[in-house]
Amino acid sequence: MTASHHAPQSRALRPTEPGMLPAPCDPAHVESIIRSHERCAALGLTRVDRGDHTPLIRTDLNLARERALRLHLHAAPVMELLLEQTMATQSMVLLTDTHGTVLHTVGHDGFLQRASKVALAPGANWSEASKGTNAIGTTLMNEAPTVVHGEEHFMQANGFLTCSAAPIFDPRGNILGVLDVTGDHRSYHMHTMGLVKMSARMIENHWLADDFHHALRLHFHSRPEFIGTLMEGIVAVGRDGRFLGANRSALDQLGMSCSALRMNTLGVLFGTTLGAVVDHFRSPMATPMPLQLTDGRRLHMRAVFNWPTWHAVGSLNVVDNDAPTAANVPQPASTGSFFGAASGARPATASDAATASASLSGLRYLQTGDAQMEAVIAKVRRVLNRDISVLVLGETGTGKELLARAIHQDSNRSRHPFVAVNCASIPESLIESELFGYEEGAFTGARRKGGVGKIVQAHGGTLFLDEIGDMPLPLQARLLRVLQERQVTPLGSSKSVPVDVAVVSATHRNLRDMISAQTFREDLYYRLNGLVVRVPALRERSDLMVIVHKILRAEANGLPPELTGDVINLLQDCHWPGNIRQLANVLRTATVMAAGEAFITREHLSDDFLEDVLRQRGERVAVPSVPQVQAADEAAPVAAEASPPATTLEAMEIETIRRAVDEAGGNISVASKRLGISRNTIYRKLRWRQGIA
Ligand SMILES: Nc1ncnc2c1ncn2[C@@H]1O[C@H](COP(=O)(O)OP(=O)(O)OP(=O)(O)O)[C@@H](O)[C@H]1O
């Protein structure tokens, strides 16, 4: 039987009580029901099926409830309130988890009894796969509020129901579960859906306030009287000015996804600073603060924060905002400013924000003018949402993970998790359980209740396998099986769990060489390399200064200091073995050192960085604070001559790392911070060096 035989017939969609039924003529609603029926038919369900009524066994239900305990705590009072509002309609309120398993119900005894006959009870599963088209399952599929009324239900046995459901999201955009009101179809009320949506928002707002009670929370709307209502947008902001999370109304008002928002700062998006916000709300009588978005729209905003924690931010920025500008401070000799006119420190303006608005979304954020990078992004865009695995190659710190995140963010999986696994940093003995999960008691030391593996955590979203070249051979075979069969069997379990993940992997290694050396499986390589892209090293890129600008804006929270010509030359002469990660570290330190000053000068740069660049230039190193350099100076008049100069970039990189480790007294963590590269990279590089020594 074809899908169209199962599509709802016009009889099912025709209103029998005009004005009282869920917008049957709304084309989007009809389309959504038809699509759902087609999915059910494709799953092999028929309209005369009664659905799987087997509830979870008690221990599994308890486990599911325990996992969703926090959701229930937030939802329980709202469910009671919702029941009160729908009292007249003989209905029940249900809460389900992300699989559609009913966790809790409240309702009228009479209706609860009838409902239990069609398995509307805790432990039952109401995903589409289990019960066909229904508000819970279809909401989970569409991640959008859905009404399913009477015969719109795929299974005729459920035709006596009318159900209105809305998804519940956390402030990072992950779906937590579904809230649903179900009743007898004869008691349908057109306002039920609105009540369910509002209730879901109440739960989301409680969750956000709970998650971010230490953060600064901004409540906003274009109309000041809407602040404090369920229509208000709420965003949480960290002490670095970055957005941490948001409610749905905020995302709707700002017109962006949660992940796009989280790549932004207060300065870029709202054109203000943490200090300005904290100072504005210093007074208990403060009126809402006016804001202007990058597209010129005006908003009104109130801030909620814990005063003892945040007051220092306010006073700090008062000093910052009053800091001398280029107009009243003599410019350093040989000043050349990358940022154009010598404007000095200045508040972010709407036009700054407008310039930045072009870079809000995932892949667009990475487009900063380098031709090689543009080619990478163009290729990646072509395979977005095509179920093609992407393999990202490139040196450490070039932005491989950032590219993977951007691919996820721009894909239609962006509302699902992005889960990163670093195969080099997890001890070999733990990779297996981390990736595949394990059953209770699967191995000595396993947690009592077992653990969900990263692959299952990424279900619906993207799995990022970083440093895939470091994955041990036996696990490569298991991973290949998972990718082929699209199911995972946790350690110690005989049951497989179906998974749907997009895979992006990355490595700095040459996998082809590894295949020749039989340390990487060829079949896995071909599974991972649907599209291979290479992220260029920073020294090969033509957009160094655009990236510098971008990082400075982010670091300075909208008030970037300028760079002297000397500093620009130093940045351009560096070979950047740690790539953008190292650059970001150098700029972060310089921004802190230059706090309150209009220009970053050579004095604000770290000695390590200066020493490296000067050595690379072959200039005399005049950094007195490093003992090794002094010793070398004693031995020879020019420091650069103290040891034979490294001849290749690779050798220079190793030399730089070795010196940093020596200078940190062998402390790899300190050296990795100074260099801006990961500890693993240091281990790897030095191990490699010993290998060839
Ligand atoms: N285009 C960019 N603009 C701004 N910051 C960037 C850019 N690319 C990378 N970064 C920053 O550089 C740092 C390193 O990036 P990322 O972790 O993605 O690199 P990587 O290649 O995956 O590194 P590794 O190989 O060590 O895992 C991060 O802090 C990231 O935010």
Ligand as a Chemical Component Dictionary entry (heavy atoms), coordinates in Angstrom:
data_LIG
# 
_chem_comp.id                   LIG 
_chem_comp.type                 NON-POLYMER 
_chem_comp.pdbx_formal_charge   0 
_chem_comp.three_letter_code    LIG 
# 
loop_
_chem_comp_atom.comp_id 
_chem_comp_atom.atom_id 
_chem_comp_atom.alt_atom_id 
_chem_comp_atom.type_symbol 
_chem_comp_atom.charge 
_chem_comp_atom.model_Cartn_x 
_chem_comp_atom.model_Cartn_y 
_chem_comp_atom.model_Cartn_z 
_chem_comp_atom.pdbx_ordinal 
LIG N1  N1  N 0 38.179 31.839 12.113 1  
LIG C1  C1  C 0 38.318 32.009 13.426 2  
LIG N2  N2  N 0 37.996 33.167 14.003 3  
LIG C2  C2  C 0 38.142 33.364 15.337 4  
LIG N3  N3  N 0 38.600 32.423 16.190 5  
LIG C3  C3  C 0 38.941 31.231 15.667 6  
LIG C4  C4  C 0 38.822 30.957 14.267 7  
LIG N4  N4  N 0 39.244 29.698 14.041 8  
LIG C5  C5  C 0 39.619 29.198 15.250 9  
LIG N5  N5  N 0 39.422 30.115 16.211 10 
LIG C6  C6  C 0 39.697 29.951 17.640 11 
LIG O1  O1  O 0 40.933 29.260 17.751 12 
LIG C7  C7  C 0 40.863 28.271 18.771 13 
LIG C8  C8  C 0 41.182 26.904 18.191 14 
LIG O2  O2  O 0 40.153 26.504 17.309 15 
LIG P1  P1  P 0 39.732 24.971 17.164 16 
LIG O3  O3  O 0 39.683 24.294 18.494 17 
LIG O4  O4  O 0 38.521 24.916 16.309 18 
LIG O5  O5  O 0 41.007 24.422 16.365 19 
LIG P2  P2  P 0 41.404 22.922 16.013 20 
LIG O6  O6  O 0 42.016 22.957 14.660 21 
LIG O7  O7  O 0 40.216 22.026 16.180 22 
LIG O8  O8  O 0 42.500 22.620 17.127 23 
LIG P3  P3  P 0 43.100 21.178 17.610 24 
LIG O9  O9  O 0 43.627 20.507 16.385 25 
LIG O10 O10 O 0 44.183 21.541 18.563 26 
LIG O11 O11 O 0 41.966 20.441 18.238 27 
LIG C9  C9  C 0 39.485 28.350 19.362 28 
LIG O12 O12 O 0 39.542 29.169 20.520 29 
LIG C10 C10 C 0 38.670 29.022 18.277 30 
LIG O13 O13 O 0 37.580 29.742 18.826 31 
# 
loop_
_chem_comp_bond.comp_id 
_chem_comp_bond.atom_id_1 
_chem_comp_bond.atom_id_2 
_chem_comp_bond.value_order 
_chem_comp_bond.pdbx_ordinal 
LIG N1  C1  SING 1  
LIG C1  N2  SING 2  
LIG C1  C4  DOUB 3  
LIG N2  C2  DOUB 4  
LIG C2  N3  SING 5  
LIG N3  C3  DOUB 6  
LIG C3  C4  SING 7  
LIG C3  N5  SING 8  
LIG C4  N4  SING 9  
LIG N4  C5  DOUB 10 
LIG C5  N5  SING 11 
LIG N5  C6  SING 12 
LIG C6  O1  SING 13 
LIG C6  C10 SING 14 
LIG O1  C7  SING 15 
LIG C7  C8  SING 16 
LIG C7  C9  SING 17 
LIG C8  O2  SING 18 
LIG O2  P1  SING 19 
LIG P1  O3  DOUB 20 
LIG P1  O4  SING 21 
LIG P1  O5  SING 22 
LIG O5  P2  SING 23 
LIG P2  O6  DOUB 24 
LIG P2  O7  SING 25 
LIG P2  O8  SING 26 
LIG O8  P3  SING 27 
LIG P3  O9  DOUB 28 
LIG P3  O10 SING 29 
LIG P3  O11 SING 30 
LIG C9  O12 SING 31 
LIG C9  C10 SING 32 
LIG C10 O13 SING 33 
# 
